[in-house]
Each structure stands twice: as structure tokens, then as C-alpha cells.
Amino acid sequence: MTLSANWSFPTSIRFGEGRVCELADVCQQSGISNPLLVTDRVLAEFPMITRVISILKEGGFNPVLFSKVDPNPTERNVEEGLELYRSGHHDGVIAMGGGSALDLGKILAFMVRQQRPLWDFEDIGDWWKRADEKVIDPIIAIPTTSGTGAEVGRASVITDSVNHLKKIIFHPKILPSQVICDPQLTVTMPQVVTVGTGMDALVHCIEAFYSPHYHPMSQGIALEGMRLVFNNLPKVFNDGGDIVARSHLMSAAAMGAVAFQKGLGASHAVSHPVGALYNTPHGMTNAVVIPYVLEMNREAIEKQISGAANYLDMPGGFDGFHGHLTAMSRELNVPQKLADLGVDRKHIDVLTRMALEDPSAAGNPIKMEYKNTRALIEASL
């Protein structure tokens, strides 16, 4: 099998090793003549960013770099980015990096000419209809991790730094119009980032798979996404240069983001407030919480998870699936408790209330109430 292809689902995707070299052509196709390149502070120092700038210059572009992106991007990052975007008269965004950079870049292209403030587009009811979709600039996404799948997402997660809340900004046109998935860009990821992002993709697939909402297309995508992560994340952990395994993980990340159109659940409902209060890595937080979420939901999901276990060649039904997940987590050095990420008991009531208010709570197969949500956080701690 040749791991290089052009896909048109859920947007235009150029997938394959080395395809970042096609970026100038992608800009032309997108109608971008003056791009703003958005990445995070750490990645801005990496040779891959220098290479991308060279590719653009050789293609006749003169990109400007914006890298003031926090690990959990805030409205302050948005404001700084918009100031640079407007002053430079840019007409499109190239968002390159992990979920934080992709989310921030997408928001800049979305917000640059809107007349309402950012929080007016939070994912509540039909608030997205408040936006003027005619003034959203083109977005090109280039992921350098295999986790969030933000490159194929119709939303961005931005932290309200005043109220310490993670908020989802949604609009169908936030979906990038062009994506370059080049697995070679993920080879330099530190091992801990590889694990955290890979586990994030897995949790996306798991929670989407057993979400009670009806979306059979996402159901199938979630199941195959699980298989790709389970089979390939340990390989990449042991050999970061395994480009075939890296390719499969990059596919799984996009699949997880497509799948969670069906819904997410308690793992994300908990990890969002934990990340907002403690600035923990989102993927690793999900990785810690998901075994406890499976136990919480067992009564409602045991049959479904047993079916998934059969497909994944994991004997033992629900217990076999749970055991395989926890064994892999230990093998990958995933922390076993939230306390290992610096979370303490003093915020347990606040975290419980925030989790219940998180939009992901609505997708959990067992209704999240104060008692069972607090017990989940207690167990995770």
C-alpha cells in the first residue's frame, strides 16, 4: 500500500511523506497571496518552520510568522494575532503545529472581519449563525502532531483566561479548506508528546464510538481509528522514526476528529476544566481519565465495547478492552492518576461543576450528575 493520497473528505487533504513541499501550490489554489504563518513558540524554533518559510519564498510568497500561542491558547493570543493579521493586511492563514497552533490559526481567519466579539460564537445552540461566513479567510492546516485532529475540525478550543474556562468556538467554515498531512513532520516529536497526542486521538475514537447519538458514519470511522492507534502507537513509542506507523497515527488523528461529530463524553468533560485550571496537556489528561470513564459508563457501553474488542482482536470483551488499554498506558509511561499531573483535591468541587457545564458532558452515555461526576474525578485523582 502506498501511504500517499489526495482525499476530499471531510475537506481537501494531501496526505503523504514529503508533501509539505507542495505548500506554495496549495496557497495559490486557496487564493492566498499574503499568508500569516501561525505556530507555537516552541515549534517556531524548529528547522521545519524555516523550511516552510523557504518553500513559500521560493513560491513567490513573503510570509509573516506569528508564534505567540500558549499550550492552551487564550483570547489574549487571539487578540495579539488579530492585531498582527490586520496590520499586515493578510488574506489567509497557514496554521502549522499541534492542536493549539491549529486552533489559534483557524480562529484568526474566522474572526478577522467579524463584527461580534469572540465569545459570541461559543458552541451554544445556534450561536454559530451569528457569524458572517462571507468574510472568513482561507485556512490551510499543517499538523505536526497526531492527536487533536484540529486540521479537520469545525471548531477551536480557546481558554477564557479571565474565568479559567475552556470554550469551544464553532462554525462549519472554521474547517480548513486545504490540509497537508505530512507524517515526516511528526518524527521529531518528543516521546512524551507522541504519547499524549496519540492517546488523545484514541480517546476521541473511543468516546465517539459509544456516544449515544446517531451517526453511523462516524461510528465506523471511530472503530477503525481505534485499531490504528492501538496497533501503531506502541511501535512509534519504541521507534520514533517508523514512518509507516507515524502515517497511520496521523490518519487516526484526523479520523478521531471526524468521528467526534457524533459526540464526546465524560473524559473530555473532565479534561477541559482540568486543563483550564492546571494547564495540563490535553491529550495526557484524557489518557489518565479514560480508564475510569470506561468503568463509570460500563453499564451502558459494555455490549458496544465488547463488539469493538472483537473487531480489535482483544479477547475478553469489555474487561479485555479495558485491560489492553491500561496495559498499553503503562507501557507508554502514561501517568496513572491526575495527581501525577499536579492536580490536587482542593478544586474537586469546582472541577465537578465545570465538568457538568462542559458541552462534552451531553454526549456521555450515562447522564453526568454531580454525584457520579465527583466520584469519577475522585477516582481519577
Secondary structure, 3 states (H helix, E strand, C coil): CCCCEEECCCCEEEECCCHHHHHHHHHHHHCCCCEEEECCCCHHHCHHHHHHHHHHHHCCCCCEEECCCCCCCEHHHHHHHHHHHHHCCCCEEEEEECHHHHHHHHHHHHHCCCCCCHHHHECCCCHHHHCCHHHCCCEEEEECCCCCCHHHCCEEEEEECCCCEEEEEECHHHCCCEEEECHHHHCCCCHHHHHHHHHHHHHHHHHHHHCCCCCHHHHHHHHHHHHHHHHHHHHHHHCCCCHHHHHHHHHHHHHHHHHCCCCCCHHHHHHHHHHHHHCCCHHHHHHHHHHHHHHHHHHHHHHHHHHHHHHCCCCCHHHHHHHHHHHHHHHCCCCCCHHHHCCCHHHHHHHHHHHHHCHHHHHCCCCCCHHHHHHHHHHHC
